């Protein structure tokens, strides 16, 4: 999911990528926990993408 979200982002499918990354974050928090490095990386990516949308 994470890789697909990044691919969509690079293709310009920004809203779809952001929605998919939100789901990825939700699942990673549930399965891996908040302190896992993959979860933290996904949260950081999502934060960056959301801040770009608000420009």
PDB file of N, CA, C and O in Angstrom:
ATOM      1  N   UNK A   1       0.820  -1.190   0.000  1.00  0.00           N
ATOM      2  CA  UNK A   1       0.000   0.000   0.000  1.00  0.00           C
ATOM      3  C   UNK A   1       0.864   1.255   0.000  1.00  0.00           C
ATOM      4  O   UNK A   1       0.608   2.204  -0.741  1.00  0.00           O
ATOM      5  N   UNK A   2       1.881   1.241   0.835  1.00  0.00           N
ATOM      6  CA  UNK A   2       2.778   2.386   0.929  1.00  0.00           C
ATOM      7  C   UNK A   2       3.418   2.680  -0.429  1.00  0.00           C
ATOM      8  O   UNK A   2       3.452   3.828  -0.872  1.00  0.00           O
ATOM      9  N   UNK A   3       3.918   1.645  -1.077  1.00  0.00           N
ATOM     10  CA  UNK A   3       4.557   1.830  -2.378  1.00  0.00           C
ATOM     11  C   UNK A   3       3.570   2.328  -3.424  1.00  0.00           C
ATOM     12  O   UNK A   3       3.911   3.182  -4.242  1.00  0.00           O
ATOM     13  N   UNK A   4       2.359   1.805  -3.404  1.00  0.00           N
ATOM     14  CA  UNK A   4       1.344   2.247  -4.349  1.00  0.00           C
ATOM     15  C   UNK A   4       0.992   3.717  -4.110  1.00  0.00           C
ATOM     16  O   UNK A   4       0.835   4.478  -5.065  1.00  0.00           O
ATOM     17  N   UNK A   5       0.871   4.113  -2.860  1.00  0.00           N
ATOM     18  CA  UNK A   5       0.580   5.509  -2.546  1.00  0.00           C
ATOM     19  C   UNK A   5       1.683   6.422  -3.079  1.00  0.00           C
ATOM     20  O   UNK A   5       1.399   7.481  -3.638  1.00  0.00           O
ATOM     21  N   UNK A   6       2.928   6.017  -2.909  1.00  0.00           N
ATOM     22  CA  UNK A   6       4.043   6.817  -3.431  1.00  0.00           C
ATOM     23  C   UNK A   6       4.002   6.881  -4.959  1.00  0.00           C
ATOM     24  O   UNK A   6       4.273   7.928  -5.546  1.00  0.00           O
ATOM     25  N   UNK A   7       3.668   5.778  -5.591  1.00  0.00           N
ATOM     26  CA  UNK A   7       3.568   5.751  -7.054  1.00  0.00           C
ATOM     27  C   UNK A   7       2.469   6.695  -7.524  1.00  0.00           C
ATOM     28  O   UNK A   7       2.671   7.479  -8.451  1.00  0.00           O
ATOM     29  N   UNK A   8       1.319   6.618  -6.890  1.00  0.00           N
ATOM     30  CA  UNK A   8       0.212   7.511  -7.258  1.00  0.00           C
ATOM     31  C   UNK A   8       0.604   8.972  -7.058  1.00  0.00           C
ATOM     32  O   UNK A   8       0.256   9.824  -7.876  1.00  0.00           O
ATOM     33  N   UNK A   9       1.316   9.265  -5.991  1.00  0.00           N
ATOM     34  CA  UNK A   9       1.760  10.639  -5.721  1.00  0.00           C
ATOM     35  C   UNK A   9       2.653  11.130  -6.857  1.00  0.00           C
ATOM     36  O   UNK A   9       2.492  12.250  -7.342  1.00  0.00           O
ATOM     37  N   UNK A  10       3.593  10.287  -7.278  1.00  0.00           N
ATOM     38  CA  UNK A  10       4.493  10.666  -8.368  1.00  0.00           C
ATOM     39  C   UNK A  10       3.747  10.821  -9.692  1.00  0.00           C
ATOM     40  O   UNK A  10       4.167  11.592 -10.554  1.00  0.00           O
ATOM     41  N   UNK A  11       2.654  10.097  -9.854  1.00  0.00           N
ATOM     42  CA  UNK A  11       1.855  10.179 -11.086  1.00  0.00           C
ATOM     43  C   UNK A  11       0.903  11.382 -11.081  1.00  0.00           C
ATOM     44  O   UNK A  11       0.223  11.636 -12.074  1.00  0.00           O
ATOM     45  N   UNK A  12       0.855  12.111  -9.982  1.00  0.00           N
ATOM     46  CA  UNK A  12      -0.020  13.263  -9.892  1.00  0.00           C
ATOM     47  C   UNK A  12      -1.392  12.954  -9.332  1.00  0.00           C
ATOM     48  O   UNK A  12      -2.257  13.829  -9.297  1.00  0.00           O
ATOM     49  N   UNK A  13      -1.606  11.738  -8.897  1.00  0.00           N
ATOM     50  CA  UNK A  13      -2.893  11.344  -8.305  1.00  0.00           C
ATOM     51  C   UNK A  13      -2.846  11.658  -6.808  1.00  0.00           C
ATOM     52  O   UNK A  13      -2.897  10.761  -5.967  1.00  0.00           O
ATOM     53  N   UNK A  14      -2.750  12.941  -6.503  1.00  0.00           N
ATOM     54  CA  UNK A  14      -2.431  13.402  -5.158  1.00  0.00           C
ATOM     55  C   UNK A  14      -3.525  13.041  -4.147  1.00  0.00           C
ATOM     56  O   UNK A  14      -3.218  12.529  -3.070  1.00  0.00           O
ATOM     57  N   UNK A  15      -4.768  13.294  -4.470  1.00  0.00           N
ATOM     58  CA  UNK A  15      -5.848  13.006  -3.522  1.00  0.00           C
ATOM     59  C   UNK A  15      -5.972  11.513  -3.245  1.00  0.00           C
ATOM     60  O   UNK A  15      -6.142  11.100  -2.098  1.00  0.00           O
ATOM     61  N   UNK A  16      -5.887  10.711  -4.296  1.00  0.00           N
ATOM     62  CA  UNK A  16      -5.968   9.260  -4.141  1.00  0.00           C
ATOM     63  C   UNK A  16      -4.798   8.737  -3.315  1.00  0.00           C
ATOM     64  O   UNK A  16      -4.970   7.877  -2.450  1.00  0.00           O
ATOM     65  N   UNK A  17      -3.609   9.266  -3.591  1.00  0.00           N
ATOM     66  CA  UNK A  17      -2.414   8.844  -2.860  1.00  0.00           C
ATOM     67  C   UNK A  17      -2.533   9.190  -1.383  1.00  0.00           C
ATOM     68  O   UNK A  17      -2.162   8.397  -0.518  1.00  0.00           O
ATOM     69  N   UNK A  18      -3.050  10.373  -1.104  1.00  0.00           N
ATOM     70  CA  UNK A  18      -3.207  10.807   0.284  1.00  0.00           C
ATOM     71  C   UNK A  18      -4.214   9.931   1.016  1.00  0.00           C
ATOM     72  O   UNK A  18      -3.990   9.553   2.166  1.00  0.00           O
ATOM     73  N   UNK A  19      -5.300   9.613   0.368  1.00  0.00           N
ATOM     74  CA  UNK A  19      -6.296   8.737   0.988  1.00  0.00           C
ATOM     75  C   UNK A  19      -5.720   7.350   1.261  1.00  0.00           C
ATOM     76  O   UNK A  19      -5.952   6.770   2.322  1.00  0.00           O
ATOM     77  N   UNK A  20      -4.976   6.832   0.307  1.00  0.00           N
ATOM     78  CA  UNK A  20      -4.367   5.518   0.489  1.00  0.00           C
ATOM     79  C   UNK A  20      -3.328   5.547   1.612  1.00  0.00           C
ATOM     80  O   UNK A  20      -3.230   4.601   2.394  1.00  0.00           O
ATOM     81  N   UNK A  21      -2.558   6.624   1.689  1.00  0.00           N
ATOM     82  CA  UNK A  21      -1.566   6.729   2.761  1.00  0.00           C
ATOM     83  C   UNK A  21      -2.250   6.837   4.117  1.00  0.00           C
ATOM     84  O   UNK A  21      -1.733   6.315   5.104  1.00  0.00           O
ATOM     85  N   UNK A  22      -3.394   7.497   4.188  1.00  0.00           N
ATOM     86  CA  UNK A  22      -4.151   7.546   5.456  1.00  0.00           C
ATOM     87  C   UNK A  22      -4.524   6.129   5.905  1.00  0.00           C
ATOM     88  O   UNK A  22      -4.402   5.784   7.080  1.00  0.00           O
ATOM     89  N   UNK A  23      -4.977   5.325   4.954  1.00  0.00           N
ATOM     90  CA  UNK A  23      -5.335   3.937   5.281  1.00  0.00           C
ATOM     91  C   UNK A  23      -4.089   3.149   5.682  1.00  0.00           C
ATOM     92  O   UNK A  23      -4.140   2.327   6.597  1.00  0.00           O
ATOM     93  N   UNK A  24      -2.990   3.396   5.010  1.00  0.00           N
ATOM     94  CA  UNK A  24      -1.731   2.721   5.339  1.00  0.00           C
ATOM     95  C   UNK A  24      -1.305   3.066   6.766  1.00  0.00           C
ATOM     96  O   UNK A  24      -0.891   2.190   7.525  1.00  0.00           O
ATOM     97  N   UNK A  25      -1.409   4.337   7.122  1.00  0.00           N
ATOM     98  CA  UNK A  25      -1.063   4.761   8.481  1.00  0.00           C
ATOM     99  C   UNK A  25      -1.968   4.071   9.495  1.00  0.00           C
ATOM    100  O   UNK A  25      -1.501   3.573  10.519  1.00  0.00           O
ATOM    101  N   UNK A  26      -3.258   4.044   9.204  1.00  0.00           N
ATOM    102  CA  UNK A  26      -4.212   3.417  10.125  1.00  0.00           C
ATOM    103  C   UNK A  26      -3.858   1.950  10.354  1.00  0.00           C
ATOM    104  O   UNK A  26      -3.833   1.481  11.492  1.00  0.00           O
ATOM    105  N   UNK A  27      -3.587   1.233   9.274  1.00  0.00           N
ATOM    106  CA  UNK A  27      -3.263  -0.185   9.388  1.00  0.00           C
ATOM    107  C   UNK A  27      -1.924  -0.414  10.087  1.00  0.00           C
ATOM    108  O   UNK A  27      -1.788  -1.331  10.897  1.00  0.00           O
ATOM    109  N   UNK A  28      -0.947   0.416   9.773  1.00  0.00           N
ATOM    110  CA  UNK A  28       0.360   0.261  10.412  1.00  0.00           C
ATOM    111  C   UNK A  28       0.275   0.543  11.905  1.00  0.00           C
ATOM    112  O   UNK A  28       0.918  -0.137  12.704  1.00  0.00           O
ATOM    113  N   UNK A  29      -0.523   1.553  12.289  1.00  0.00           N
ATOM    114  CA  UNK A  29      -0.695   1.824  13.717  1.00  0.00           C
ATOM    115  C   UNK A  29      -1.315   0.620  14.406  1.00  0.00           C
ATOM    116  O   UNK A  29      -0.908   0.242  15.505  1.00  0.00           O
ATOM    117  N   UNK A  30      -2.295   0.024  13.758  1.00  0.00           N
ATOM    118  CA  UNK A  30      -2.987  -1.128  14.347  1.00  0.00           C
ATOM    119  C   UNK A  30      -2.080  -2.357  14.435  1.00  0.00           C
ATOM    120  O   UNK A  30      -2.043  -3.034  15.463  1.00  0.00           O
ATOM    121  N   UNK A  31      -1.353  -2.639  13.359  1.00  0.00           N
ATOM    122  CA  UNK A  31      -0.551  -3.872  13.301  1.00  0.00           C
ATOM    123  C   UNK A  31       0.850  -3.726  13.906  1.00  0.00           C
ATOM    124  O   UNK A  31       1.350  -4.645  14.554  1.00  0.00           O
ATOM    125  N   UNK A  32       1.481  -2.559  13.689  1.00  0.00           N
ATOM    126  CA  UNK A  32       2.874  -2.395  14.101  1.00  0.00           C
ATOM    127  C   UNK A  32       3.036  -1.535  15.356  1.00  0.00           C
ATOM    128  O   UNK A  32       4.034  -1.647  16.068  1.00  0.00           O
ATOM    129  N   UNK A  33       2.062  -0.688  15.617  1.00  0.00           N
ATOM    130  CA  UNK A  33       2.148   0.226  16.756  1.00  0.00           C
ATOM    131  C   UNK A  33       2.686   1.581  16.336  1.00  0.00           C
ATOM    132  O   UNK A  33       3.283   1.733  15.270  1.00  0.00           O
ATOM    133  N   UNK A  34       2.459   2.566  17.207  1.00  0.00           N
ATOM    134  CA  UNK A  34       2.849   3.936  16.904  1.00  0.00           C
ATOM    135  C   UNK A  34       4.356   4.157  16.873  1.00  0.00           C
ATOM    136  O   UNK A  34       4.831   5.060  16.185  1.00  0.00           O
ATOM    137  N   UNK A  35       5.107   3.355  17.599  1.00  0.00           N
ATOM    138  CA  UNK A  35       6.549   3.587  17.715  1.00  0.00           C
ATOM    139  C   UNK A  35       7.387   2.843  16.685  1.00  0.00           C
ATOM    140  O   UNK A  35       8.613   2.955  16.691  1.00  0.00           O
ATOM    141  N   UNK A  36       6.747   2.089  15.806  1.00  0.00           N
ATOM    142  CA  UNK A  36       7.491   1.355  14.776  1.00  0.00           C
ATOM    143  C   UNK A  36       7.997   2.338  13.719  1.00  0.00           C
ATOM    144  O   UNK A  36       7.313   3.304  13.380  1.00  0.00           O
ATOM    145  N   UNK A  37       9.185   2.086  13.211  1.00  0.00           N
ATOM    146  CA  UNK A  37       9.794   3.003  12.244  1.00  0.00           C
ATOM    147  C   UNK A  37       8.973   3.129  10.955  1.00  0.00           C
ATOM    148  O   UNK A  37       8.928   4.208  10.364  1.00  0.00           O
ATOM    149  N   UNK A  38       8.334   2.066  10.518  1.00  0.00           N
ATOM    150  CA  UNK A  38       7.516   2.140   9.301  1.00  0.00           C
ATOM    151  C   UNK A  38       6.281   2.997   9.533  1.00  0.00           C
ATOM    152  O   UNK A  38       5.879   3.768   8.661  1.00  0.00           O
ATOM    153  N   UNK A  39       5.685   2.861  10.707  1.00  0.00           N
ATOM    154  CA  UNK A  39       4.524   3.687  11.044  1.00  0.00           C
ATOM    155  C   UNK A  39       4.923   5.149  11.093  1.00  0.00           C
ATOM    156  O   UNK A  39       4.231   6.006  10.543  1.00  0.00           O
ATOM    157  N   UNK A  40       6.031   5.435  11.749  1.00  0.00           N
ATOM    158  CA  UNK A  40       6.505   6.818  11.858  1.00  0.00           C
ATOM    159  C   UNK A  40       6.812   7.408  10.477  1.00  0.00           C
ATOM    160  O   UNK A  40       6.509   8.573  10.219  1.00  0.00           O
ATOM    161  N   UNK A  41       7.403   6.619   9.603  1.00  0.00           N
ATOM    162  CA  UNK A  41       7.720   7.094   8.254  1.00  0.00           C
ATOM    163  C   UNK A  41       6.445   7.400   7.478  1.00  0.00           C
ATOM    164  O   UNK A  41       6.376   8.405   6.771  1.00  0.00           O
ATOM    165  N   UNK A  42       5.450   6.555   7.603  1.00  0.00           N
ATOM    166  CA  UNK A  42       4.178   6.783   6.906  1.00  0.00           C
ATOM    167  C   UNK A  42       3.463   8.013   7.441  1.00  0.00           C
ATOM    168  O   UNK A  42       2.882   8.777   6.670  1.00  0.00           O
ATOM    169  N   UNK A  43       3.500   8.211   8.747  1.00  0.00           N
ATOM    170  CA  UNK A  43       2.886   9.400   9.342  1.00  0.00           C
ATOM    171  C   UNK A  43       3.583  10.661   8.841  1.00  0.00           C
ATOM    172  O   UNK A  43       2.928  11.650   8.514  1.00  0.00           O
ATOM    173  N   UNK A  44       4.886  10.622   8.783  1.00  0.00           N
ATOM    174  CA  UNK A  44       5.651  11.769   8.298  1.00  0.00           C
ATOM    175  C   UNK A  44       5.325  12.078   6.838  1.00  0.00           C
ATOM    176  O   UNK A  44       5.136  13.236   6.466  1.00  0.00           O
ATOM    177  N   UNK A  45       5.260  11.043   6.027  1.00  0.00           N
ATOM    178  CA  UNK A  45       4.907  11.218   4.620  1.00  0.00           C
ATOM    179  C   UNK A  45       3.516  11.809   4.488  1.00  0.00           C
ATOM    180  O   UNK A  45       3.308  12.754   3.727  1.00  0.00           O
ATOM    181  N   UNK A  46       2.570  11.261   5.221  1.00  0.00           N
ATOM    182  CA  UNK A  46       1.196  11.763   5.175  1.00  0.00           C
ATOM    183  C   UNK A  46       1.149  13.231   5.598  1.00  0.00           C
ATOM    184  O   UNK A  46       0.473  14.037   4.959  1.00  0.00           O
ATOM    185  N   UNK A  47       1.850  13.577   6.651  1.00  0.00           N
ATOM    186  CA  UNK A  47       1.892  14.976   7.096  1.00  0.00           C
ATOM    187  C   UNK A  47       2.427  15.887   5.998  1.00  0.00           C
ATOM    188  O   UNK A  47       1.883  16.967   5.766  1.00  0.00           O
ATOM    189  N   UNK A  48       3.485  15.460   5.325  1.00  0.00           N
ATOM    190  CA  UNK A  48       4.050  16.250   4.229  1.00  0.00           C
ATOM    191  C   UNK A  48       3.046  16.434   3.104  1.00  0.00           C
ATOM    192  O   UNK A  48       2.876  17.541   2.593  1.00  0.00           O
ATOM    193  N   UNK A  49       2.388  15.361   2.722  1.00  0.00           N
ATOM    194  CA  UNK A  49       1.432  15.433   1.621  1.00  0.00           C
ATOM    195  C   UNK A  49       0.245  16.315   1.961  1.00  0.00           C
ATOM    196  O   UNK A  49      -0.212  17.096   1.126  1.00  0.00           O
ATOM    197  N   UNK A  50      -0.258  16.195   3.186  1.00  0.00           N
ATOM    198  CA  UNK A  50      -1.410  16.999   3.608  1.00  0.00           C
ATOM    199  C   UNK A  50      -1.021  18.471   3.640  1.00  0.00           C
ATOM    200  O   UNK A  50      -1.807  19.325   3.230  1.00  0.00           O
ATOM    201  N   UNK A  51       0.175  18.779   4.118  1.00  0.00           N
ATOM    202  CA  UNK A  51       0.603  20.181   4.163  1.00  0.00           C
ATOM    203  C   UNK A  51       0.754  20.744   2.746  1.00  0.00           C
ATOM    204  O   UNK A  51       0.493  21.927   2.532  1.00  0.00           O
ATOM    205  N   UNK A  52       1.162  19.937   1.791  1.00  0.00           N
ATOM    206  CA  UNK A  52       1.264  20.375   0.403  1.00  0.00           C
ATOM    207  C   UNK A  52      -0.109  20.649  -0.205  1.00  0.00           C
ATOM    208  O   UNK A  52      -0.253  21.540  -1.042  1.00  0.00           O
ATOM    209  N   UNK A  53      -1.099  19.898   0.207  1.00  0.00           N
ATOM    210  CA  UNK A  53      -2.457  20.101  -0.297  1.00  0.00           C
ATOM    211  C   UNK A  53      -3.050  21.414   0.197  1.00  0.00           C
ATOM    212  O   UNK A  53      -3.917  21.991  -0.460  1.00  0.00           O
ATOM    213  N   UNK A  54      -2.596  21.883   1.334  1.00  0.00           N
ATOM    214  CA  UNK A  54      -3.170  23.065   1.948  1.00  0.00           C
ATOM    215  C   UNK A  54      -2.524  24.357   1.465  1.00  0.00           C
ATOM    216  O   UNK A  54      -2.889  25.438   1.927  1.00  0.00           O
ATOM    217  N   UNK A  55      -1.581  24.262   0.554  1.00  0.00           N
ATOM    218  CA  UNK A  55      -0.905  25.454   0.022  1.00  0.00           C
ATOM    219  C   UNK A  55      -1.812  26.186  -0.939  1.00  0.00           C
ATOM    220  O   UNK A  55      -1.423  27.215  -1.492  1.00  0.00           O
TER     221      UNK A  55
END
